[in-house]
Amino acid sequence: MRKIVLTAAIVLFVSACKREQRVFDPGAASSQTANGVALNDVHAGGAVPTANYSMFEESAYAVGEGKRLFSAFNCTGCHAQGGGGMGPALMDAEWIYGSRPEQIYSDIVQGRPNGMPSFAGKIPDYQVWELVAYVRSLSGQLPADVAPSRSDNLPVAKAEQARQKENPPDERPQKVQGAKP
């Protein structure tokens, strides 16, 4: 009887532990639509479809996949390891087109003049959002407990989640006109 009670207690304890839910391949059903809008559709005025990007930014797996994709799509060719090269640095607070997830999504999908190619239709949307999450992690914009993965090729580099958070201008609190300091 004592063994049964002990076994039941262990089963209850283990089942009560909350684990991160990892979606290894969201596929067409969950990643191609958000709020009833097809994410691959072209939107007038360059509008970015709303997506639940927080599920990517709160998932260490998604950020790790973004890190892998950053290298696989040769983003390092222009942005180095986030420190900049031909392309702008991604580790600081100086963001030309903005640092919010929707703005980074637009940068990747629509491209930018003088260098950044458009990846529209070439990368599935869930992978774009994984890239967005990783790019934001480079400047410390994600929670500290969301670590992408260990950088085996750069052991002296500071881990993304250990970097001090940068405060890009578009995320700083705005002063209200007429308000006293």
C-alpha positions as CSV (number, residue, x, y, z in Angstrom):
1,M,0.0,0.0,0.0
2,R,2.8,2.3,0.9
3,K,4.5,1.8,-2.6
4,I,1.2,2.6,-4.3
5,V,0.9,5.9,-2.4
6,L,4.5,6.8,-3.1
7,T,4.2,6.0,-6.8
8,A,1.0,8.0,-7.0
9,A,2.7,11.0,-5.3
10,I,5.6,10.9,-7.7
11,V,3.3,10.7,-10.7
12,L,1.3,13.7,-9.4
13,F,4.5,15.6,-8.7
14,V,6.0,15.0,-12.1
15,S,2.7,15.8,-14.0
16,A,2.4,19.1,-12.1
17,C,5.7,20.4,-13.5
18,K,5.2,23.0,-16.1
19,R,7.4,22.6,-19.2
20,E,7.9,24.8,-22.2
21,Q,5.7,23.6,-25.0
22,R,7.9,23.3,-28.1
23,V,6.4,23.3,-31.5
24,F,9.0,21.8,-33.8
25,D,7.2,22.3,-37.0
26,P,4.2,24.6,-36.8
27,G,3.3,23.7,-40.4
28,A,0.7,25.4,-42.6
29,A,-2.2,25.2,-40.1
30,S,-0.8,27.2,-37.2
31,S,1.8,29.4,-38.8
32,Q,0.2,30.6,-42.0
33,T,-2.8,32.3,-40.4
34,A,-3.1,34.7,-37.5
35,N,-6.5,36.2,-36.4
36,G,-8.0,34.8,-39.7
37,V,-5.5,36.7,-41.9
38,A,-3.2,34.6,-44.2
39,L,0.3,35.7,-43.2
40,N,1.6,35.2,-46.8
41,D,-0.9,37.6,-48.3
42,V,0.4,40.9,-49.6
43,H,-1.1,43.6,-47.5
44,A,-1.8,47.1,-48.8
45,G,0.6,49.8,-47.6
46,G,3.1,47.3,-46.5
47,A,1.1,46.5,-43.4
48,V,2.4,43.6,-41.4
49,P,-0.1,40.9,-40.4
50,T,-0.5,40.7,-36.7
51,A,0.8,37.5,-35.2
52,N,1.3,36.2,-31.7
53,Y,5.1,36.8,-31.9
54,S,5.3,36.5,-28.1
55,M,5.1,32.8,-28.5
56,F,8.3,32.9,-30.4
57,E,10.0,35.4,-28.1
58,E,9.1,33.3,-25.0
59,S,10.4,30.1,-26.5
60,A,14.1,29.2,-26.2
61,Y,13.6,26.7,-28.9
62,A,12.2,29.3,-31.4
63,V,15.0,31.7,-30.5
64,G,17.6,28.9,-31.0
65,E,16.0,28.1,-34.4
66,G,16.3,31.8,-35.3
67,K,19.9,31.7,-34.4
68,R,20.4,28.7,-36.6
69,L,18.5,30.3,-39.5
70,F,20.5,33.6,-39.0
71,S,23.6,31.6,-39.9
72,A,21.9,29.3,-42.5
73,F,20.5,32.3,-44.5
74,N,23.9,34.0,-44.3
75,C,22.7,36.9,-42.3
76,T,26.1,36.8,-40.8
77,G,27.6,37.7,-44.2
78,C,26.3,41.3,-43.7
79,H,25.5,41.6,-40.0
80,A,28.4,39.5,-38.7
81,Q,27.4,38.0,-35.4
82,G,25.1,40.9,-34.8
83,G,27.9,43.5,-34.5
84,G,27.5,44.8,-38.0
85,G,29.6,44.7,-41.1
86,M,28.2,45.7,-44.4
87,G,24.8,45.6,-42.8
88,P,23.9,47.5,-39.6
89,A,24.7,46.3,-36.2
90,L,21.9,44.5,-34.4
91,M,23.3,44.6,-30.8
92,D,22.8,48.3,-30.1
93,A,20.0,50.8,-29.7
94,E,20.5,52.4,-33.1
95,W,17.8,50.9,-35.3
96,I,17.1,52.5,-38.7
97,Y,13.7,51.1,-39.3
98,G,12.7,50.3,-35.7
99,S,13.2,47.5,-33.2
100,R,9.6,46.3,-32.6
101,P,8.9,42.8,-33.8
102,E,6.5,44.0,-36.6
103,Q,9.2,46.4,-37.9
104,I,11.9,43.7,-38.0
105,Y,9.4,41.3,-39.7
106,S,8.9,44.0,-42.4
107,D,12.7,44.4,-42.7
108,I,13.1,40.7,-43.5
109,V,10.0,40.2,-45.6
110,Q,10.0,43.4,-47.6
111,G,13.7,44.1,-47.7
112,R,15.3,47.5,-47.5
113,P,16.9,49.8,-50.1
114,N,20.7,49.6,-50.7
115,G,21.3,46.1,-49.5
116,M,18.7,44.1,-47.5
117,P,17.0,41.7,-49.9
118,S,13.4,40.8,-49.7
119,F,12.7,37.3,-48.4
120,A,8.9,37.4,-49.1
121,G,7.8,33.9,-50.3
122,K,11.2,32.4,-49.7
123,I,11.0,31.8,-45.9
124,P,7.9,30.5,-44.2
125,D,6.4,33.0,-41.8
126,Y,7.1,31.0,-38.7
127,Q,10.8,31.0,-39.6
128,V,10.6,34.8,-40.1
129,W,9.2,35.2,-36.6
130,E,12.0,32.9,-35.2
131,L,14.5,35.2,-36.9
132,V,12.8,38.2,-35.5
133,A,13.0,36.7,-32.0
134,Y,16.7,36.0,-32.4
135,V,17.5,39.4,-33.8
136,R,15.7,41.0,-30.8
137,S,17.7,38.8,-28.4
138,L,20.9,40.2,-29.8
139,S,20.2,43.5,-28.2
140,G,18.8,42.0,-25.0
141,Q,15.2,42.7,-25.8
142,L,14.0,39.2,-24.7
143,P,13.5,37.9,-21.2
144,A,16.8,36.7,-19.6
145,D,15.5,33.2,-19.1
146,V,15.0,32.7,-22.9
147,A,18.4,31.6,-24.1
148,P,18.8,30.7,-27.8
149,S,21.6,28.1,-27.6
150,R,25.3,28.0,-26.9
151,S,27.6,29.5,-29.4
152,D,30.2,26.8,-30.0
153,N,32.1,28.8,-32.6
154,L,32.4,31.9,-30.5
155,P,33.1,30.8,-26.9
156,V,34.3,34.2,-25.8
157,A,31.1,35.9,-26.9
158,K,28.6,37.0,-24.2
159,A,25.4,35.0,-24.3
160,E,22.5,36.8,-25.9
161,Q,20.3,36.6,-22.8
162,A,23.2,37.9,-20.6
163,R,23.6,41.2,-22.6
164,Q,22.4,44.4,-21.1
165,K,19.1,45.5,-22.6
166,E,19.4,48.3,-25.1
167,N,16.6,50.9,-25.3
168,P,16.0,51.7,-28.9
169,P,14.3,55.1,-29.4
170,D,11.0,53.6,-30.6
171,E,10.6,51.7,-27.4
172,R,11.5,54.5,-25.0
173,P,8.6,56.2,-23.1
174,Q,7.3,59.2,-25.0
175,K,7.2,62.6,-23.3
176,V,3.8,64.1,-23.2
177,Q,3.7,67.7,-24.6
178,G,3.0,70.3,-21.9
179,A,3.8,67.9,-19.1
180,K,6.3,69.1,-16.5
181,P,9.5,67.0,-16.0
